[in-house]
Each structure stands twice: as C-alpha cells, then as structure tokens.
Amino acid sequence: MLRRVVDVVDRDAVYRSRNPKGEPQLGWRGLYPAMGRQRAASYDQMARLWVLNLADSRHSLLDMVDRAAVPFATVRAAGDAQVAAELLDPVSA
C-alpha cells in the first residue's frame, strides 16, 4: 500500500492549458469518441473534461482526483493524452 501511495505522489503533476479561453475540439484530436460508440458519461470522458477544466497551473492531478472522484490512474492518463495532443503543458515545480 505504501508503494502505491508513493507512486501516486511521484506521478502527480500540474498542467497549464494552452488555450485557457474557449473550448478546444476534442473529437478531431482523438480525445472524444464518435457518437455511435459513446457511452453515457464514462470515467474516461469525464476525467478528460476535469483535467481540461482544472489545468490552470494551480490544481494538481490529486486536486482533480479529489473533485472528480475518479481513480488517479484515469486522471493521469487523461492528462498524458492531452499533453500529447498539445492541449496542455506541464508546469515545473
């Protein structure tokens, strides 16, 4: 259990949105499923939206987990996907 706690703390990060004003298009970036395959409010989709919403250089992934009530690994994966899609920049501590 202690290893899992240390792993989460080590993998925590803070992000800053590259486009803080406006709503980026997630579909053509591959971050939102096609309408035919969409599930009702899946954790993956909600985690992506929480990360995008709270990426303001002040909230860490742990803050997002606390507010969104989703697993850390899901929120971290959402953050990594948005960094890869050039929507977010990691903030150095």
MARRO-75150 format. One record per atom (N, C-alpha, C): residue number from 1; atom name; chain; residue in one letter; x, y, z. Coordinates in nm, 3 decimals. Layout:
REM residues N
@i=NUM at=CA ch=A aa=A east=X north=Y up=Z;
...
This chain:
REM residues 93
@i=1 at=N ch=A aa=M east=0.082 north=-0.119 up=0.000;
@i=1 at=CA ch=A aa=M east=0.000 north=0.000 up=0.000;
@i=1 at=C ch=A aa=M east=0.087 north=0.126 up=0.000;
@i=2 at=N ch=A aa=L east=0.193 north=0.122 up=0.077;
@i=2 at=CA ch=A aa=L east=0.282 north=0.237 up=0.084;
@i=2 at=C ch=A aa=L east=0.345 north=0.266 up=-0.052;
@i=3 at=N ch=A aa=R east=0.380 north=0.161 up=-0.126;
@i=3 at=CA ch=A aa=R east=0.436 north=0.181 up=-0.260;
@i=3 at=C ch=A aa=R east=0.336 north=0.252 up=-0.352;
@i=4 at=N ch=A aa=R east=0.210 north=0.215 up=-0.343;
@i=4 at=CA ch=A aa=R east=0.108 north=0.278 up=-0.427;
@i=4 at=C ch=A aa=R east=0.094 north=0.426 up=-0.392;
@i=5 at=N ch=A aa=V east=0.099 north=0.457 up=-0.265;
@i=5 at=CA ch=A aa=V east=0.090 north=0.598 up=-0.222;
@i=5 at=C ch=A aa=V east=0.209 north=0.677 up=-0.276;
@i=6 at=N ch=A aa=V east=0.328 north=0.622 up=-0.260;
@i=6 at=CA ch=A aa=V east=0.449 north=0.690 up=-0.308;
@i=6 at=C ch=A aa=V east=0.444 north=0.705 up=-0.460;
@i=7 at=N ch=A aa=D east=0.395 north=0.603 up=-0.530;
@i=7 at=CA ch=A aa=D east=0.384 north=0.609 up=-0.676;
@i=7 at=C ch=A aa=D east=0.290 north=0.721 up=-0.719;
@i=8 at=N ch=A aa=V east=0.177 north=0.735 up=-0.652;
@i=8 at=CA ch=A aa=V east=0.082 north=0.841 up=-0.686;
@i=8 at=C ch=A aa=V east=0.144 north=0.978 up=-0.661;
@i=9 at=N ch=A aa=V east=0.209 north=0.995 up=-0.548;
@i=9 at=CA ch=A aa=V east=0.271 north=1.124 up=-0.516;
@i=9 at=C ch=A aa=V east=0.380 north=1.156 up=-0.617;
@i=10 at=N ch=A aa=D east=0.460 north=1.056 up=-0.656;
@i=10 at=CA ch=A aa=D east=0.566 north=1.078 up=-0.754;
@i=10 at=C ch=A aa=D east=0.511 north=1.113 up=-0.893;
@i=11 at=N ch=A aa=R east=0.394 north=1.060 up=-0.927;
@i=11 at=CA ch=A aa=R east=0.337 north=1.082 up=-1.060;
@i=11 at=C ch=A aa=R east=0.242 north=1.202 up=-1.065;
@i=12 at=N ch=A aa=D east=0.221 north=1.268 up=-0.952;
@i=12 at=CA ch=A aa=D east=0.135 north=1.386 up=-0.950;
@i=12 at=C ch=A aa=D east=0.199 north=1.495 up=-1.037;
@i=13 at=N ch=A aa=A east=0.116 north=1.575 up=-1.100;
@i=13 at=CA ch=A aa=A east=0.166 north=1.681 up=-1.188;
@i=13 at=C ch=A aa=A east=0.068 north=1.797 up=-1.190;
@i=14 at=N ch=A aa=V east=0.117 north=1.909 up=-1.239;
@i=14 at=CA ch=A aa=V east=0.035 north=2.028 up=-1.257;
@i=14 at=C ch=A aa=V east=0.047 north=2.068 up=-1.404;
@i=15 at=N ch=A aa=Y east=-0.066 north=2.103 up=-1.464;
@i=15 at=CA ch=A aa=Y east=-0.069 north=2.140 up=-1.605;
@i=15 at=C ch=A aa=Y east=-0.125 north=2.280 up=-1.625;
@i=16 at=N ch=A aa=R east=-0.090 north=2.338 up=-1.739;
@i=16 at=CA ch=A aa=R east=-0.144 north=2.467 up=-1.781;
@i=16 at=C ch=A aa=R east=-0.203 north=2.449 up=-1.920;
@i=17 at=N ch=A aa=S east=-0.323 north=2.497 up=-1.938;
@i=17 at=CA ch=A aa=S east=-0.390 north=2.486 up=-2.067;
@i=17 at=C ch=A aa=S east=-0.324 north=2.580 up=-2.168;
@i=18 at=N ch=A aa=R east=-0.306 north=2.533 up=-2.288;
@i=18 at=CA ch=A aa=R east=-0.253 north=2.618 up=-2.395;
@i=18 at=C ch=A aa=R east=-0.361 north=2.712 up=-2.450;
@i=19 at=N ch=A aa=N east=-0.486 north=2.677 up=-2.430;
@i=19 at=CA ch=A aa=N east=-0.599 north=2.758 up=-2.476;
@i=19 at=C ch=A aa=N east=-0.696 north=2.777 up=-2.361;
@i=20 at=N ch=A aa=P east=-0.664 north=2.866 up=-2.266;
@i=20 at=CA ch=A aa=P east=-0.750 north=2.878 up=-2.148;
@i=20 at=C ch=A aa=P east=-0.887 north=2.940 up=-2.177;
@i=21 at=N ch=A aa=K east=-0.899 north=3.006 up=-2.288;
@i=21 at=CA ch=A aa=K east=-1.027 north=3.067 up=-2.324;
@i=21 at=C ch=A aa=K east=-1.086 north=2.993 up=-2.443;
@i=22 at=N ch=A aa=G east=-1.207 north=2.948 up=-2.427;
@i=22 at=CA ch=A aa=G east=-1.270 north=2.876 up=-2.535;
@i=22 at=C ch=A aa=G east=-1.265 north=2.726 up=-2.511;
@i=23 at=N ch=A aa=E east=-1.333 north=2.655 up=-2.595;
@i=23 at=CA ch=A aa=E east=-1.344 north=2.510 up=-2.583;
@i=23 at=C ch=A aa=E east=-1.272 north=2.444 up=-2.700;
@i=24 at=N ch=A aa=P east=-1.165 north=2.368 up=-2.673;
@i=24 at=CA ch=A aa=P east=-1.093 north=2.303 up=-2.784;
@i=24 at=C ch=A aa=P east=-1.174 north=2.188 up=-2.843;
@i=25 at=N ch=A aa=Q east=-1.150 north=2.161 up=-2.967;
@i=25 at=CA ch=A aa=Q east=-1.215 north=2.049 up=-3.035;
@i=25 at=C ch=A aa=Q east=-1.143 north=1.920 up=-2.996;
@i=26 at=N ch=A aa=L east=-1.212 north=1.835 up=-2.922;
@i=26 at=CA ch=A aa=L east=-1.152 north=1.710 up=-2.876;
@i=26 at=C ch=A aa=L east=-1.169 north=1.597 up=-2.976;
@i=27 at=N ch=A aa=G east=-1.273 north=1.603 up=-3.057;
@i=27 at=CA ch=A aa=G east=-1.304 north=1.494 up=-3.150;
@i=27 at=C ch=A aa=G east=-1.195 north=1.471 up=-3.252;
@i=28 at=N ch=A aa=W east=-1.152 north=1.573 up=-3.323;
@i=28 at=CA ch=A aa=W east=-1.053 north=1.551 up=-3.427;
@i=28 at=C ch=A aa=W east=-0.914 north=1.527 up=-3.371;
@i=29 at=N ch=A aa=R east=-0.896 north=1.550 up=-3.241;
@i=29 at=CA ch=A aa=R east=-0.769 north=1.516 up=-3.176;
@i=29 at=C ch=A aa=R east=-0.769 north=1.372 up=-3.123;
@i=30 at=N ch=A aa=G east=-0.880 north=1.303 up=-3.141;
@i=30 at=CA ch=A aa=G east=-0.891 north=1.165 up=-3.095;
@i=30 at=C ch=A aa=G east=-0.915 north=1.151 up=-2.947;
@i=31 at=N ch=A aa=L east=-0.962 north=1.258 up=-2.882;
@i=31 at=CA ch=A aa=L east=-0.984 north=1.256 up=-2.737;
@i=31 at=C ch=A aa=L east=-1.131 north=1.241 up=-2.699;
@i=32 at=N ch=A aa=Y east=-1.218 north=1.227 up=-2.796;
@i=32 at=CA ch=A aa=Y east=-1.361 north=1.213 up=-2.769;
@i=32 at=C ch=A aa=Y east=-1.415 north=1.109 up=-2.865;
@i=33 at=N ch=A aa=P east=-1.492 north=1.012 up=-2.818;
@i=33 at=CA ch=A aa=P east=-1.537 north=0.904 up=-2.907;
@i=33 at=C ch=A aa=P east=-1.641 north=0.950 up=-3.007;
@i=34 at=N ch=A aa=A east=-1.653 north=0.877 up=-3.115;
@i=34 at=CA ch=A aa=A east=-1.756 north=0.904 up=-3.214;
@i=34 at=C ch=A aa=A east=-1.892 north=0.882 up=-3.150;
@i=35 at=N ch=A aa=M east=-1.993 north=0.951 up=-3.197;
@i=35 at=CA ch=A aa=M east=-2.126 north=0.945 up=-3.136;
@i=35 at=C ch=A aa=M east=-2.183 north=0.803 up=-3.130;
@i=36 at=N ch=A aa=G east=-2.160 north=0.723 up=-3.229;
@i=36 at=CA ch=A aa=G east=-2.215 north=0.588 up=-3.231;
@i=36 at=C ch=A aa=G east=-2.159 north=0.497 up=-3.123;
@i=37 at=N ch=A aa=R east=-2.037 north=0.525 up=-3.078;
@i=37 at=CA ch=A aa=R east=-1.972 north=0.441 up=-2.977;
@i=37 at=C ch=A aa=R east=-1.974 north=0.503 up=-2.839;
@i=38 at=N ch=A aa=Q east=-2.037 north=0.617 up=-2.824;
@i=38 at=CA ch=A aa=Q east=-2.032 north=0.691 up=-2.699;
@i=38 at=C ch=A aa=Q east=-2.110 north=0.622 up=-2.588;
@i=39 at=N ch=A aa=R east=-2.048 north=0.611 up=-2.473;
@i=39 at=CA ch=A aa=R east=-2.112 north=0.559 up=-2.353;
@i=39 at=C ch=A aa=R east=-2.158 north=0.678 up=-2.269;
@i=40 at=N ch=A aa=A east=-2.256 north=0.658 up=-2.188;
@i=40 at=CA ch=A aa=A east=-2.309 north=0.766 up=-2.105;
@i=40 at=C ch=A aa=A east=-2.209 north=0.802 up=-1.995;
@i=41 at=N ch=A aa=A east=-2.150 north=0.920 up=-2.006;
@i=41 at=CA ch=A aa=A east=-2.063 north=0.979 up=-1.904;
@i=41 at=C ch=A aa=A east=-1.961 north=0.880 up=-1.847;
@i=42 at=N ch=A aa=S east=-1.878 north=0.824 up=-1.933;
@i=42 at=CA ch=A aa=S east=-1.776 north=0.731 up=-1.884;
@i=42 at=C ch=A aa=S east=-1.671 north=0.807 up=-1.804;
@i=43 at=N ch=A aa=Y east=-1.601 north=0.735 up=-1.720;
@i=43 at=CA ch=A aa=Y east=-1.496 north=0.799 up=-1.641;
@i=43 at=C ch=A aa=Y east=-1.388 north=0.858 up=-1.729;
@i=44 at=N ch=A aa=D east=-1.355 north=0.790 up=-1.838;
@i=44 at=CA ch=A aa=D east=-1.250 north=0.843 up=-1.925;
@i=44 at=C ch=A aa=D east=-1.288 north=0.979 up=-1.981;
@i=45 at=N ch=A aa=Q east=-1.409 north=0.991 up=-2.029;
@i=45 at=CA ch=A aa=Q east=-1.454 north=1.119 up=-2.084;
@i=45 at=C ch=A aa=Q east=-1.460 north=1.225 up=-1.976;
@i=46 at=N ch=A aa=M east=-1.516 north=1.189 up=-1.861;
@i=46 at=CA ch=A aa=M east=-1.527 north=1.286 up=-1.754;
@i=46 at=C ch=A aa=M east=-1.389 north=1.328 up=-1.702;
@i=47 at=N ch=A aa=A east=-1.296 north=1.234 up=-1.694;
@i=47 at=CA ch=A aa=A east=-1.161 north=1.268 up=-1.649;
@i=47 at=C ch=A aa=A east=-1.096 north=1.365 up=-1.746;
@i=48 at=N ch=A aa=R east=-1.115 north=1.344 up=-1.875;
@i=48 at=CA ch=A aa=R east=-1.060 north=1.437 up=-1.975;
@i=48 at=C ch=A aa=R east=-1.116 north=1.577 up=-1.955;
@i=49 at=N ch=A aa=L east=-1.244 north=1.586 up=-1.929;
@i=49 at=CA ch=A aa=L east=-1.306 north=1.717 up=-1.911;
@i=49 at=C ch=A aa=L east=-1.262 north=1.783 up=-1.781;
@i=50 at=N ch=A aa=W east=-1.248 north=1.706 up=-1.674;
@i=50 at=CA ch=A aa=W east=-1.200 north=1.761 up=-1.548;
@i=50 at=C ch=A aa=W east=-1.057 north=1.814 up=-1.563;
@i=51 at=N ch=A aa=V east=-0.972 north=1.736 up=-1.626;
@i=51 at=CA ch=A aa=V east=-0.833 north=1.781 up=-1.644;
@i=51 at=C ch=A aa=V east=-0.829 north=1.907 up=-1.728;
@i=52 at=N ch=A aa=L east=-0.901 north=1.910 up=-1.835;
@i=52 at=CA ch=A aa=L east=-0.904 north=2.028 up=-1.921;
@i=52 at=C ch=A aa=L east=-0.957 north=2.149 up=-1.846;
@i=53 at=N ch=A aa=N east=-1.059 north=2.128 up=-1.765;
@i=53 at=CA ch=A aa=N east=-1.120 north=2.238 up=-1.690;
@i=53 at=C ch=A aa=N east=-1.028 north=2.292 up=-1.580;
@i=54 at=N ch=A aa=L east=-0.955 north=2.206 up=-1.513;
@i=54 at=CA ch=A aa=L east=-0.874 north=2.249 up=-1.399;
@i=54 at=C ch=A aa=L east=-0.727 north=2.267 up=-1.430;
@i=55 at=N ch=A aa=A east=-0.689 north=2.265 up=-1.555;
@i=55 at=CA ch=A aa=A east=-0.549 north=2.284 up=-1.594;
@i=55 at=C ch=A aa=A east=-0.518 north=2.434 up=-1.596;
@i=56 at=N ch=A aa=D east=-0.498 north=2.490 up=-1.477;
@i=56 at=CA ch=A aa=D east=-0.479 north=2.634 up=-1.465;
@i=56 at=C ch=A aa=D east=-0.349 north=2.671 up=-1.394;
@i=57 at=N ch=A aa=S east=-0.257 north=2.580 up=-1.385;
@i=57 at=CA ch=A aa=S east=-0.127 north=2.597 up=-1.318;
@i=57 at=C ch=A aa=S east=-0.139 north=2.599 up=-1.166;
@i=58 at=N ch=A aa=R east=-0.259 north=2.583 up=-1.113;
@i=58 at=CA ch=A aa=R east=-0.277 north=2.584 up=-0.968;
@i=58 at=C ch=A aa=R east=-0.325 north=2.450 up=-0.914;
@i=59 at=N ch=A aa=H east=-0.399 north=2.375 up=-0.994;
@i=59 at=CA ch=A aa=H east=-0.455 north=2.248 up=-0.949;
@i=59 at=C ch=A aa=H east=-0.367 north=2.132 up=-0.995;
@i=60 at=N ch=A aa=S east=-0.335 north=2.044 up=-0.900;
@i=60 at=CA ch=A aa=S east=-0.257 north=1.925 up=-0.935;
@i=60 at=C ch=A aa=S east=-0.353 north=1.813 up=-0.974;
@i=61 at=N ch=A aa=L east=-0.297 north=1.704 up=-1.023;
@i=61 at=CA ch=A aa=L east=-0.379 north=1.588 up=-1.055;
@i=61 at=C ch=A aa=L east=-0.452 north=1.536 up=-0.932;
@i=62 at=N ch=A aa=L east=-0.387 north=1.542 up=-0.817;
@i=62 at=CA ch=A aa=L east=-0.452 north=1.498 up=-0.694;
@i=62 at=C ch=A aa=L east=-0.573 north=1.586 up=-0.660;
@i=63 at=N ch=A aa=D east=-0.563 north=1.715 up=-0.688;
@i=63 at=CA ch=A aa=D east=-0.679 north=1.804 up=-0.670;
@i=63 at=C ch=A aa=D east=-0.793 north=1.761 up=-0.762;
@i=64 at=N ch=A aa=M east=-0.758 north=1.726 up=-0.884;
@i=64 at=CA ch=A aa=M east=-0.859 north=1.684 up=-0.982;
@i=64 at=C ch=A aa=M east=-0.925 north=1.553 up=-0.941;
@i=65 at=N ch=A aa=V east=-0.844 north=1.460 up=-0.889;
@i=65 at=CA ch=A aa=V east=-0.898 north=1.332 up=-0.841;
@i=65 at=C ch=A aa=V east=-0.996 north=1.356 up=-0.728;
@i=66 at=N ch=A aa=D east=-0.961 north=1.446 up=-0.639;
@i=66 at=CA ch=A aa=D east=-1.047 north=1.476 up=-0.526;
@i=66 at=C ch=A aa=D east=-1.180 north=1.535 up=-0.570;
@i=67 at=N ch=A aa=R east=-1.177 north=1.626 up=-0.665;
@i=67 at=CA ch=A aa=R east=-1.300 north=1.691 up=-0.712;
@i=67 at=C ch=A aa=R east=-1.382 north=1.601 up=-0.803;
@i=68 at=N ch=A aa=A east=-1.316 north=1.523 up=-0.887;
@i=68 at=CA ch=A aa=A east=-1.388 north=1.442 up=-0.986;
@i=68 at=C ch=A aa=A east=-1.429 north=1.305 up=-0.933;
@i=69 at=N ch=A aa=A east=-1.367 north=1.260 up=-0.826;
@i=69 at=CA ch=A aa=A east=-1.395 north=1.129 up=-0.767;
@i=69 at=C ch=A aa=A east=-1.375 north=1.015 up=-0.868;
@i=70 at=N ch=A aa=V east=-1.263 north=1.023 up=-0.940;
@i=70 at=CA ch=A aa=V east=-1.224 north=0.916 up=-1.033;
@i=70 at=C ch=A aa=V east=-1.083 north=0.871 up=-0.994;
@i=71 at=N ch=A aa=P east=-1.043 north=0.751 up=-1.032;
@i=71 at=CA ch=A aa=P east=-0.911 north=0.699 up=-0.993;
@i=71 at=C ch=A aa=P east=-0.796 north=0.785 up=-1.049;
@i=72 at=N ch=A aa=F east=-0.687 north=0.789 up=-0.972;
@i=72 at=CA ch=A aa=F east=-0.571 north=0.868 up=-1.013;
@i=72 at=C ch=A aa=F east=-0.520 north=0.825 up=-1.149;
@i=73 at=N ch=A aa=A east=-0.511 north=0.695 up=-1.172;
@i=73 at=CA ch=A aa=A east=-0.457 north=0.646 up=-1.300;
@i=73 at=C ch=A aa=A east=-0.539 north=0.697 up=-1.418;
@i=74 at=N ch=A aa=T east=-0.669 north=0.708 up=-1.402;
@i=74 at=CA ch=A aa=T east=-0.756 north=0.758 up=-1.510;
@i=74 at=C ch=A aa=T east=-0.730 north=0.905 up=-1.537;
@i=75 at=N ch=A aa=V east=-0.716 north=0.982 up=-1.430;
@i=75 at=CA ch=A aa=V east=-0.689 north=1.126 up=-1.445;
@i=75 at=C ch=A aa=V east=-0.551 north=1.147 up=-1.504;
@i=76 at=N ch=A aa=R east=-0.453 north=1.070 up=-1.460;
@i=76 at=CA ch=A aa=R east=-0.317 north=1.082 up=-1.514;
@i=76 at=C ch=A aa=R east=-0.315 north=1.048 up=-1.664;
@i=77 at=N ch=A aa=A east=-0.386 north=0.942 up=-1.703;
@i=77 at=CA ch=A aa=A east=-0.393 north=0.905 up=-1.845;
@i=77 at=C ch=A aa=A east=-0.459 north=1.015 up=-1.927;
@i=78 at=N ch=A aa=A east=-0.561 north=1.078 up=-1.873;
@i=78 at=CA ch=A aa=A east=-0.627 north=1.189 up=-1.942;
@i=78 at=C ch=A aa=A east=-0.530 north=1.306 up=-1.959;
@i=79 at=N ch=A aa=G east=-0.455 north=1.336 up=-1.856;
@i=79 at=CA ch=A aa=G east=-0.356 north=1.444 up=-1.866;
@i=79 at=C ch=A aa=G east=-0.248 north=1.413 up=-1.967;
@i=80 at=N ch=A aa=D east=-0.198 north=1.290 up=-1.966;
@i=80 at=CA ch=A aa=D east=-0.095 north=1.250 up=-2.063;
@i=80 at=C ch=A aa=D east=-0.147 north=1.260 up=-2.206;
@i=81 at=N ch=A aa=A east=-0.272 north=1.218 up=-2.228;
@i=81 at=CA ch=A aa=A east=-0.331 north=1.225 up=-2.363;
@i=81 at=C ch=A aa=A east=-0.345 north=1.369 up=-2.409;
@i=82 at=N ch=A aa=Q east=-0.379 north=1.459 up=-2.317;
@i=82 at=CA ch=A aa=Q east=-0.395 north=1.598 up=-2.356;
@i=82 at=C ch=A aa=Q east=-0.261 north=1.668 up=-2.378;
@i=83 at=N ch=A aa=V east=-0.160 north=1.626 up=-2.308;
@i=83 at=CA ch=A aa=V east=-0.025 north=1.678 up=-2.335;
@i=83 at=C ch=A aa=V east=0.020 north=1.632 up=-2.473;
@i=84 at=N ch=A aa=A east=-0.004 north=1.504 up=-2.505;
@i=84 at=CA ch=A aa=A east=0.033 north=1.451 up=-2.636;
@i=84 at=C ch=A aa=A east=-0.043 north=1.521 up=-2.748;
@i=85 at=N ch=A aa=A east=-0.166 north=1.563 up=-2.722;
@i=85 at=CA ch=A aa=A east=-0.248 north=1.634 up=-2.822;
@i=85 at=C ch=A aa=A east=-0.218 north=1.784 up=-2.824;
@i=86 at=N ch=A aa=E east=-0.118 north=1.826 up=-2.747;
@i=86 at=CA ch=A aa=E east=-0.073 north=1.965 up=-2.740;
@i=86 at=C ch=A aa=E east=-0.182 north=2.060 up=-2.691;
@i=87 at=N ch=A aa=L east=-0.266 north=2.012 up=-2.598;
@i=87 at=CA ch=A aa=L east=-0.365 north=2.097 up=-2.534;
@i=87 at=C ch=A aa=L east=-0.314 north=2.153 up=-2.401;
@i=88 at=N ch=A aa=L east=-0.223 north=2.080 up=-2.336;
@i=88 at=CA ch=A aa=L east=-0.171 north=2.118 up=-2.206;
@i=88 at=C ch=A aa=L east=-0.019 north=2.119 up=-2.208;
@i=89 at=N ch=A aa=D east=0.037 north=2.201 up=-2.120;
@i=89 at=CA ch=A aa=D east=0.180 north=2.200 up=-2.095;
@i=89 at=C ch=A aa=D east=0.202 north=2.164 up=-1.949;
@i=90 at=N ch=A aa=P east=0.298 north=2.077 up=-1.919;
@i=90 at=CA ch=A aa=P east=0.331 north=2.050 up=-1.778;
@i=90 at=C ch=A aa=P east=0.396 north=2.173 up=-1.716;
@i=91 at=N ch=A aa=V east=0.364 north=2.199 up=-1.591;
@i=91 at=CA ch=A aa=V east=0.422 north=2.311 up=-1.518;
@i=91 at=C ch=A aa=V east=0.530 north=2.257 up=-1.427;
@i=92 at=N ch=A aa=S east=0.648 north=2.316 up=-1.434;
@i=92 at=CA ch=A aa=S east=0.759 north=2.272 up=-1.350;
@i=92 at=C ch=A aa=S east=0.736 north=2.319 up=-1.207;
@i=93 at=N ch=A aa=A east=0.776 north=2.235 up=-1.114;
@i=93 at=CA ch=A aa=A east=0.758 north=2.269 up=-0.972;
@i=93 at=C ch=A aa=A east=0.871 north=2.357 up=-0.924;
